[in-house]
Amino acid sequence: MNNKAGSFFWNLRQFSTLVPTSRTMRLYRLGLCKPKIVHSNWNILNNFHNRMRSTDIIRYLFQDAFIFKSDVGFQTKVISTVTALRIERLLYARRLCFDSKQSLVPVDKSDDGLKKVNLNHEVSNEDVLTKETKPNRISSRKLSQECNSLSDVLDAFSKAPTFPSSNYFTAMWTIAKRLSDDQKRFEKRLMFSHPAFNQLCEHMMREAKFMQYKYLLFSLYAIVKLGIPQNTILVQTLLRVTQERINECDEICLSVLSTVLEAMEPCKNVHALRTGFRILVDQQVWKIEDVFTLQVVMKCIGKDAPIALKRKLEMKALRELDRFSVVNSQHMFEVLAAMNHRSLILLDECSKVVLDNIHGCPLRIMINILQSCKDLQYHNLDLFKGLADYVAATFDVWKLRKVLFILILFENLGFRPVDLMDLFMKRIVEDPESLNLKNILSILHTYSSLNHVYKCQNKKQFLEVMASALTGYLHSVSSENLLDAVYSFCLMNYFPLAPLNQLLQKDVISELLTSDDKNAYKLHILDTCLKLDDTVYLKDIALLLPQPPRELPPSHPNAKVAEVLSSLLGGEGHFSKAVHLPHNYHIDFEIRMDTNRNQVLPLSDVDTTSATDIQRVAVLCVSRSAYCLGSSHPRGFLAMKMRHLNAMGFHVILVNNWEMDKLEMEDAVTFLKTKIYSVEALPVAAVNVQST
């Protein structure tokens, strides 16, 4: 027997257990296929005694299957050439569609709708089985272009479902992005109630193991964005399959998978998938070629990722730094913030690119950069000044609320853009009608926190406009918002009567004291301002306030400053440490001097000296956060404290902790000497140092 005949009988043995004797097997058109095929008159197999049920045949179709073609009929004894055509397992499985009971889904059971292929009949066309059974695929782009609603996509699926099902979900998400919020909510309700929706979900779950990995990721992302609950079997099944097939991930799939993980809520399967994703990134990081893909992966890696993986990604980004576009450099701030990884080299280099291409930078990009700098505690004065100067130079083209948003971000960073804030004050004075309550509260907080109205020419006019604008909302403002606004006015040493009168009502005070402890603190600040500042309000007003917790000094006052004072003044008997004052204030060190500040008085002699002959000196050790960034301009609370200490008769001296730590002991003594003594009491050399 020749080889071809042997091959023929070997293949017949493979089907010996598949087909019953003297019976026609009809394969109806499947849910994902167009043709209708019937194989009949298999009488040549009547000598095979093994039989199988139809469900076994279906199960076998998922294994390696064979389809035969013959040039002559089987009724003759002469066997001609038989060709065995092998269909890959995954390819064949993709063309199958099952119902919920794992059975074939017949579309048309009439004999007229069947296309029969008889093995006793000559088949001259080689493509009868391949061409006729090929699904009529439709792309998601074509679906989204032809359909106007989510229901239209489901209708198209119910008429002629094609593989892969991900195209339908992707098309629905593409259409949903074009809709308004109200339309989107309405369309989603129709989608969930559509009779074909559950069928599409079942198709999606069954195809998940066989479709291309990128289509699986696209469909998972679209399903989540369409609002299908994450705790459903569909989503969890896709998550598990995505996790099982993660080794199929290439560079494009890495980018898509990163986006998918960003859209998912935390759960066990998401956590497992994220863990596998990190392992995969750690293995493939050096193979990533596209800079955008690298940044998407870095952003998705998470704040809790191992530091070794973060550093590896940082090194990869540094290697690709020469290939960074302007957009890549702008996006890098947000990427590092998402990783919670403060890479100064990357941030500095990207800052230079941003400044060199600042013109035309969108507002969204500037907001992301400033917010990321705050999250990373990255303070680049050149970058902040460049952004502020650009907004100031193009001030006329910006809307009020956009500039205000930039100012709020600068306040969060502690940076005071003087020119921009002056321009904004001028705009407010010229157009106060454009303010709403939210804007008023934000403006008051920003300007009071940065202490910008300290020496501004338009200070009085600006504060009057803001007070008038707030007065217009007194009928609708909440008690807490009113307290915040008045507190901001107090920091700026301004006390509008109408807001104060409404705030100091007994029922309002009672409501504030029962809601939040921060309210009690702000009310005490208000009480202190009314008593110490030069206001037209009654200074003897009685606010029934509980005692606030004492403003505790540092447990260990600056040891170096104490040592320098002891060396300069001749021992610790000439100054006091951690002095508590009325109104819940404290100072780090207190020195008693004569009124001309020429001589320090020992503490033992103070009681015998008239109070009018004594000048009390308050030494405050200040941290960087008490000043506006990159300047010696005090922020709101420090400015108010200095103002109140002056009202209590103190001469205030500010000592910067970070500067004292850098000085040698001799230089530190000279520095404090120029601060404490008056110019007349100092030698010429010390006066020159103080002037410098």
C-alpha positions in Angstrom: 0.0 0.0 0.0 1.4 3.3 -1.0 2.0 6.1 1.5 -1.1 8.1 0.4 -3.4 5.2 0.9 -1.9 4.5 4.3 -2.4 8.1 5.3 -6.1 7.9 4.2 -6.8 4.8 6.4 -4.9 6.3 9.3 -7.0 9.4 9.2 -10.2 7.2 9.0 -9.1 5.5 12.3 -8.9 8.9 13.9 -12.6 9.4 13.1 -13.7 5.9 14.0 -15.2 7.0 17.3 -16.7 10.2 16.1 -19.5 9.3 13.6 -22.4 6.9 14.2 -23.1 4.4 11.4 -25.7 5.0 8.8 -26.5 8.5 10.2 -26.2 11.9 8.7 -24.2 14.5 10.7 -25.3 18.1 10.1 -23.1 21.0 11.2 -25.4 24.0 11.3 -24.1 27.5 10.8 -22.3 28.6 14.0 -22.8 31.9 15.7 -19.5 33.2 14.4 -19.5 31.6 10.9 -21.5 32.2 7.8 -21.7 28.8 6.0 -24.0 25.8 6.6 -22.2 22.5 6.1 -23.5 18.9 6.0 -21.5 15.8 5.7 -23.7 12.9 4.7 -23.6 9.3 3.5 -20.7 8.2 5.6 -21.6 4.6 4.9 -17.9 3.7 4.4 -17.6 4.0 8.2 -20.3 1.4 8.9 -17.8 -1.2 10.1 -16.6 1.1 12.9 -18.3 0.0 16.1 -17.4 2.8 18.5 -19.9 5.6 18.9 -19.8 9.0 20.5 -22.4 11.5 21.7 -22.7 14.9 20.0 -21.1 16.7 23.0 -18.0 14.5 22.5 -17.8 15.6 18.9 -17.9 19.2 20.0 -15.2 18.6 22.6 -13.1 16.9 19.9 -13.3 20.0 17.7 -11.2 21.8 20.1 -8.4 19.3 19.5 -6.4 18.8 16.4 -9.1 18.2 13.7 -8.8 17.0 10.1 -10.9 17.8 7.1 -10.6 15.6 4.0 -11.0 16.3 0.3 -11.1 13.6 -2.4 -11.1 13.8 -6.2 -13.3 10.8 -6.6 -16.2 9.2 -4.8 -15.8 6.8 -1.9 -18.1 4.2 -3.5 -15.3 3.0 -5.8 -12.7 0.6 -4.6 -9.9 2.6 -6.1 -8.7 5.2 -3.7 -7.2 8.3 -5.2 -5.1 10.9 -3.6 -6.4 12.1 -0.2 -5.0 15.2 1.4 -5.2 15.7 5.1 -5.7 19.4 5.9 -4.8 20.1 9.6 -6.6 23.0 11.3 -4.8 24.5 14.3 -6.6 24.2 17.6 -6.8 27.9 18.4 -7.9 28.8 14.9 -10.7 26.3 14.8 -11.9 27.2 18.3 -12.1 30.8 17.3 -14.8 29.9 14.8 -17.0 28.2 17.3 -19.9 29.7 19.3 -21.6 28.0 22.2 -24.7 28.7 24.2 -24.7 28.8 28.0 -24.9 25.0 28.1 -21.8 24.5 25.9 -23.7 23.3 22.9 -23.6 24.6 19.4 -25.9 27.5 18.6 -28.0 26.8 15.5 -29.0 29.9 13.6 -31.2 28.4 10.9 -32.4 24.8 11.2 -34.1 24.5 7.9 -32.7 22.3 5.2 -32.9 25.1 2.7 -30.5 27.1 4.7 -27.8 24.4 4.7 -25.0 24.0 2.3 -24.2 20.4 1.9 -20.8 19.0 1.0 -21.1 15.3 0.1 -18.0 13.2 0.3 -19.5 11.0 -2.4 -19.6 14.0 -4.7 -16.8 15.5 -6.7 -15.4 18.7 -5.2 -13.6 20.7 -7.7 -13.1 23.9 -5.7 -10.4 23.6 -3.1 -11.8 26.5 -1.0 -15.3 25.1 -0.4 -14.5 24.5 3.3 -12.0 27.3 3.9 -13.5 30.1 2.0 -17.2 29.3 2.8 -16.5 29.0 6.6 -14.4 32.1 6.9 -16.2 34.6 9.2 -17.2 38.0 7.8 -15.1 40.1 10.2 -15.8 43.7 11.0 -13.5 46.1 12.6 -14.3 48.2 15.7 -13.5 51.4 13.7 -16.1 50.5 11.0 -18.6 49.6 13.7 -18.1 52.9 15.5 -18.5 54.8 12.2 -21.6 53.0 11.1 -23.4 52.9 14.4 -24.7 56.0 16.3 -25.5 54.4 19.7 -24.5 51.5 21.9 -27.7 49.7 21.0 -26.9 49.9 17.3 -23.6 48.0 18.0 -25.5 45.3 19.9 -28.1 45.1 17.1 -25.2 44.5 14.6 -23.9 41.8 16.8 -27.2 40.0 17.2 -27.7 39.9 13.4 -24.3 38.5 12.5 -21.8 38.0 15.3 -18.2 37.9 14.2 -14.9 37.2 15.9 -13.5 38.8 18.0 -16.2 40.1 20.4 -13.7 42.7 21.6 -14.5 44.8 18.5 -18.0 45.3 19.7 -17.0 46.5 23.2 -14.3 48.7 21.7 -16.8 50.2 19.2 -19.3 50.9 22.0 -16.6 52.7 24.1 -15.6 54.7 21.1 -19.2 55.8 20.6 -19.7 56.5 24.3 -16.8 58.9 24.3 -18.6 61.0 21.7 -21.7 61.4 23.8 -22.6 63.9 26.5 -22.8 62.8 30.1 -26.6 62.6 30.1 -26.6 60.7 26.7 -24.0 58.4 28.1 -26.0 57.5 31.1 -29.1 56.9 29.0 -27.3 54.8 26.5 -25.7 52.6 29.2 -29.1 51.9 30.6 -30.3 50.7 27.2 -27.1 48.7 26.8 -27.6 46.7 30.0 -31.3 46.0 29.1 -30.5 45.0 25.5 -31.3 41.3 24.8 -28.0 40.7 23.0 -25.8 42.2 25.8 -25.7 39.0 27.9 -24.9 37.0 24.7 -22.1 39.3 23.8 -20.7 39.0 27.3 -20.8 35.2 27.1 -19.0 35.3 23.7 -16.4 37.5 25.2 -15.7 35.1 28.1 -15.5 32.1 25.8 -13.2 33.8 23.3 -10.9 35.3 26.0 -8.5 32.3 25.9 -8.2 32.3 22.2 -8.2 35.9 20.9 -5.1 37.9 20.4 -3.8 39.3 23.7 -4.0 42.9 22.6 -7.7 42.5 21.7 -8.3 41.0 25.2 -6.7 44.0 26.8 -8.7 46.4 24.5 -11.9 44.7 25.4 -11.2 44.7 29.2 -10.4 48.4 29.1 -13.5 49.2 27.1 -15.7 47.1 29.4 -14.4 48.9 32.5 -14.8 52.3 31.0 -18.4 51.4 29.9 -19.3 51.1 33.5 -19.7 47.3 33.7 -19.2 46.6 37.5 -15.8 45.2 38.3 -17.2 42.5 40.6 -19.1 40.8 37.7 -18.0 37.4 36.4 -17.2 38.9 33.0 -14.6 41.4 34.4 -13.1 38.9 36.8 -12.9 36.2 34.2 -11.1 38.6 31.8 -8.7 39.6 34.7 -7.8 36.0 35.4 -7.3 35.2 31.7 -5.2 38.4 31.3 -3.1 37.3 34.2 -2.7 33.7 32.9 -1.6 34.9 29.5 0.6 37.8 30.6 3.7 36.2 29.1 2.2 37.0 25.7 2.7 40.7 26.4 4.8 42.6 24.0 5.7 46.3 24.1 2.4 47.5 22.7 0.5 45.2 25.1 2.6 46.6 28.0 1.3 50.1 27.2 -2.3 48.9 26.9 -2.1 46.8 30.1 -0.7 49.8 32.0 -3.7 51.8 30.9 -6.0 49.0 32.0 -4.5 48.8 35.4 -4.8 52.5 35.9 -8.6 52.2 35.2 -9.2 49.3 37.6 -10.2 49.5 41.2 -8.2 47.5 43.8 -9.2 43.9 44.2 -7.4 40.5 44.6 -7.3 39.8 40.9 -6.1 43.3 40.1 -3.4 43.0 42.7 -2.3 39.7 41.3 -2.3 41.1 37.8 -0.3 44.2 39.0 2.2 41.9 40.7 2.7 39.9 37.5 2.9 43.2 35.5 5.8 44.4 37.7 7.7 41.1 37.3 7.2 41.4 33.5 8.4 45.0 33.5 11.4 44.1 35.5 12.3 41.5 32.9 11.6 43.6 29.8 12.5 47.1 30.9 15.7 47.2 28.8 13.8 46.0 25.7 11.3 48.9 25.7 12.1 51.1 22.7 9.3 53.7 22.7 9.6 56.5 25.2 5.9 57.0 25.5 5.4 53.3 26.4 8.2 53.6 29.0 6.5 56.5 30.6 3.1 54.8 30.6 4.7 51.8 32.3 6.5 53.9 34.8 3.3 55.7 35.7 1.4 52.4 36.2 4.1 50.7 38.3 2.7 52.3 41.5 4.0 54.1 44.5 4.5 50.9 46.4 6.7 49.2 43.8 10.1 48.0 45.0 12.7 50.7 45.0 15.0 48.5 42.9 12.4 48.5 40.1 11.9 52.2 40.4 15.7 52.8 40.0 15.9 50.5 37.1 13.1 52.4 35.3 14.9 55.7 36.2 18.1 54.4 34.7 16.2 53.4 31.5 14.7 56.9 31.3 18.1 58.5 31.7 19.4 56.4 28.9 16.6 57.6 26.7 16.9 61.2 27.7 18.3 62.3 24.4 15.2 61.0 22.7 12.8 62.9 24.9 10.5 65.2 23.0 9.0 68.3 24.6 5.8 66.4 25.4 7.9 63.6 27.0 9.7 66.1 29.2 6.4 67.8 30.2 4.9 64.4 31.0 7.8 63.2 33.1 6.8 65.2 36.1 3.5 63.5 36.4 5.1 60.1 35.8 7.6 60.5 38.6 4.9 61.7 40.9 2.8 58.7 40.1 5.8 56.5 41.0 6.6 58.7 44.1 10.2 58.6 42.9 12.1 61.9 43.2 14.8 61.8 40.5 16.5 65.1 40.7 18.5 64.5 37.5 15.4 63.7 35.4 13.5 66.6 37.0 16.2 69.1 36.4 16.8 68.1 32.8 13.1 68.1 32.0 12.7 71.5 33.7 15.2 72.9 31.3 13.3 71.6 28.3 10.0 72.9 29.7 11.5 76.4 30.2 13.0 76.4 26.7 9.6 75.6 25.2 7.4 77.4 27.6 5.5 79.4 24.9 2.4 77.7 24.0 2.4 75.4 26.9 -1.2 74.3 27.7 -2.7 75.1 31.1 -3.3 71.4 31.8 0.4 70.7 31.4 1.4 73.6 33.7 -1.1 72.4 36.3 0.2 68.8 36.2 3.8 70.0 36.5 3.1 72.2 39.5 1.0 69.5 41.2 3.7 67.0 40.6 6.4 69.3 42.0 4.3 69.6 45.2 3.9 65.8 45.5 7.6 65.2 45.0 8.6 68.2 47.1 10.7 69.4 44.2 11.3 73.1 44.5 12.9 74.6 41.4 12.8 78.4 41.6 13.8 78.8 38.0 11.0 76.6 36.8 8.4 78.3 39.0 9.6 81.8 38.0 9.5 80.8 34.3 6.0 79.5 34.5 4.8 82.6 36.5 6.5 85.0 34.1 4.9 83.2 31.1 1.4 83.5 32.6 2.0 87.1 33.5 3.3 87.9 30.0 0.2 86.3 28.5 -2.2 87.5 31.3 -4.8 89.1 29.0 -5.5 85.8 27.2 -6.2 83.9 30.4 -9.6 83.6 32.1 -9.8 84.6 35.7 -10.4 81.2 37.1 -7.5 79.7 35.2 -5.0 82.2 36.6 -6.5 81.7 40.1 -5.9 77.9 39.7 -2.3 78.6 38.9 -2.0 80.9 42.0 -3.5 78.2 44.2 -0.9 75.7 43.1 1.9 78.3 43.7 0.5 78.8 47.2 0.6 75.1 47.8 4.3 75.2 46.9 4.9 78.3 49.1 6.0 80.3 46.0 5.0 84.0 45.7 4.8 85.2 42.1 4.9 89.0 42.8 4.2 90.3 39.3 1.4 87.8 38.6 -0.3 88.5 41.9 -0.2 92.2 41.3 -1.8 91.8 37.9 -4.4 89.6 39.4 -5.2 92.1 42.1 -5.6 94.8 39.4 -8.0 92.5 37.5 -10.1 91.9 40.6 -10.4 95.6 41.4 -11.5 96.4 37.8 -14.0 93.5 37.5 -15.3 92.4 40.9 -18.6 91.2 39.4 -16.7 88.2 38.0 -16.2 86.7 41.4 -18.3 83.9 42.9 -18.1 82.6 46.5 -15.7 79.8 45.7 -13.3 82.3 44.0 -13.6 84.7 46.9 -12.6 82.1 49.4 -9.7 80.8 47.3 -8.3 84.4 46.6 -8.5 85.3 50.3 -6.7 82.2 51.4 -4.0 82.5 48.7 -3.2 86.2 49.4 -3.3 85.8 53.2 -1.2 82.7 53.2 1.5 84.3 51.0 1.2 87.7 52.8 1.1 89.5 49.5 -0.8 92.6 50.5 1.8 93.5 53.1 3.2 96.5 51.1 1.0 96.6 48.0 -0.1 99.9 46.7 -3.6 98.6 45.9 -3.9 96.9 49.3 -6.8 98.9 50.7 -8.8 99.0 47.5 -8.3 95.3 46.9 -9.4 94.4 50.5 -12.5 96.6 50.2 -13.5 95.0 46.9 -13.1 91.5 48.4 -15.0 92.5 51.5 -17.8 93.9 49.4 -17.9 90.8 47.3 -18.1 88.6 50.4 -20.9 90.7 51.9 -23.0 90.0 48.8 -22.9 86.3 49.6 -23.6 86.5 53.4 -27.2 85.3 52.9 -26.0 82.0 51.5 -22.5 81.4 52.9 -22.0 78.6 55.4 -20.7 79.3 58.9 -17.4 77.5 58.2 -16.8 79.3 54.9 -17.6 82.6 56.6 -15.0 81.8 59.3 -12.4 80.9 56.7 -12.9 84.2 55.0 -12.8 86.3 58.1 -9.7 84.3 59.3 -8.0 85.2 56.0 -8.9 88.9 56.5 -7.5 88.7 60.0 -4.1 87.5 58.7 -4.1 90.5 56.4 -5.0 92.8 59.3 -8.3 93.8 57.9 -11.7 93.5 59.6 -14.8 94.0 57.5 -17.8 94.8 59.8 -20.6 93.1 58.0 -19.0 89.6 57.9 -17.7 90.0 61.5 -21.2 90.9 62.8 -22.7 87.8 61.2 -19.9 85.6 62.4 -19.9 86.7 66.0 -23.5 85.8 66.6 -24.0 83.3 69.4 -25.7 80.6 67.4 -23.0 80.8 64.7 -20.2 80.5 67.3 -22.0 77.6 69.0 -22.3 75.8 65.6 -18.7 76.3 64.8 -17.4 75.1 68.2 -19.4 71.8 67.9 -18.3 70.9 64.4 -14.5 71.0 64.3 -11.5 71.7 66.5 -9.9 73.8 63.8 -12.8 76.2 64.0 -12.0 76.8 67.7 -8.3 77.6 66.8 -9.4 80.1 64.1 -11.8 81.8 66.5 -9.0 82.2 69.0 -6.9 83.8 66.3 -9.8 86.1 65.6 -10.2 87.0 69.2 -6.5 87.7 69.5 -6.6 90.0 66.4 -9.5 91.9 67.8 -7.6 92.6 71.0 -4.1 93.3 69.7 -4.6 94.8 66.2 -5.6 98.3 65.6 -9.2 97.7 64.7 -12.3 99.9 65.0 -14.1 96.9 66.5 -14.7 96.7 70.2 -11.6 95.4 71.8 -13.4 94.2 74.9 -15.8 92.0 73.0 -16.4 88.8 75.0 -16.2 85.6 73.0 -17.2 82.5 74.9 -14.5 80.3 73.7 -13.0 77.1 75.3 -9.3 77.2 76.1 -7.3 76.1 73.1 -4.4 73.7 73.5 -1.2 75.6 74.3 1.1 76.3 71.4 3.9 74.1 72.7 7.5 75.2 71.9 9.9 72.7 70.4 10.9 70.0 73.0 14.5 71.0 72.4 15.0 74.6 71.4 17.7 75.3 68.9 20.8 74.2 70.9 23.2 76.1 68.7 21.3 79.4 69.1 21.2 78.8 72.9 25.0 78.2 72.9 25.7 81.3 70.8 23.5 83.5 73.1 25.2 82.1 76.2 28.7 82.9 74.7 27.6 86.3 73.4 25.7 87.6 76.5 27.8 86.0 79.2 25.8 83.1 80.4 22.3 81.7 80.5 21.3 84.2 83.2 20.9 86.9 80.6 18.1 85.2 78.5 15.1 83.0 78.9 14.1 79.9 76.9 10.7 78.9 75.6 8.8 81.8 77.0 5.0 81.5 77.0 3.0 84.7 76.4 -0.7 85.6 76.6 -3.0 84.7 73.7 -1.4 81.3 73.3 1.9 82.6 71.9 5.4 81.5 72.7 8.9 82.7 71.8 12.1 80.7 71.6 14.3 83.1 73.5 13.6 86.4 75.4 16.3 89.0 76.1 15.8 92.1 78.3 17.7 95.2 77.2 17.7 98.9 77.8 15.4 101.0 75.6 18.3 101.9 73.2 19.3 98.2 72.8 22.8 99.0 73.8 23.1 96.8 76.9 21.7 93.4 77.9 20.2 93.4 81.4 20.6 90.3 83.6 17.4 88.6 84.5 18.1 89.1 88.2 18.1 92.9 87.7 14.9 93.1 85.7 12.6 93.2 88.8 14.4 96.4 90.1 14.2 98.1 86.8 11.3 100.2 85.7 9.3 98.6 82.8 9.6 101.8 80.8 13.3 101.5 80.8 13.3 97.9 79.4 13.1 96.7 75.8 12.0 93.1 75.5 13.6 91.3 72.6 12.0 88.1 71.2 14.3 85.7 69.3 12.3 83.4 67.0 14.0 80.5 65.4 12.3 80.1 62.0 12.2 77.2 59.5 12.2 77.5 55.7 8.5 76.9 55.5 7.7 80.1 57.5 9.0 82.1 54.5 7.8 82.3 50.9 10.0 80.0 48.7 13.3 81.4 47.8 12.9 84.7 49.7 12.9 86.2 53.2 9.3 87.3 52.9 7.3 85.9 55.9 4.2 84.0 55.2 0.8 84.9 56.7 1.0 83.4 60.2 4.6 84.5 60.9 3.7 88.0 59.7 0.7 88.1 62.0 2.7 86.7 65.0 5.4 89.4 64.5 2.7 92.0 64.3 1.2 90.8 67.6 4.5 90.6 69.3 5.2 94.2 68.4 1.9 95.1 69.8 2.9 93.4 73.1 6.0 95.5 73.2 8.6 93.1 71.8 11.4 93.8 69.3 11.3 90.7 67.1 14.5 89.0 65.8 14.2 86.2 63.2 17.0 83.6 63.2 16.9 81.1 60.3 17.7 77.6 61.5 19.2 76.4 58.3 21.6 79.4 58.1 22.7 79.0 61.7 23.5 75.3 61.1 26.0 76.3 58.4 27.9 78.9 60.4 30.9 78.3 62.5 30.6 79.4 66.1 32.6 82.6 65.7 30.6 83.7 62.7 27.3 82.7 64.4 28.3 85.0 67.4 29.0 87.9 65.1 25.7 87.3 63.2 23.6 87.3 66.4 25.4 90.3 67.7 24.4 92.4 64.7 20.8 91.2 65.1 20.5 91.9 68.8 22.3 95.2 69.4 21.4 98.5 67.8 23.6 100.0 65.1 25.0 102.6 67.5 26.1 99.9 70.0 28.1 98.0 67.4 31.7 98.5 66.2 32.2 99.6 62.6 33.1 96.1 61.4 29.9 94.7 62.9 27.9 97.5 61.3 29.3 96.6 57.9 28.4 93.0 58.4 24.8 93.9 59.3 24.6 96.2 56.3 25.8 93.4 54.0 
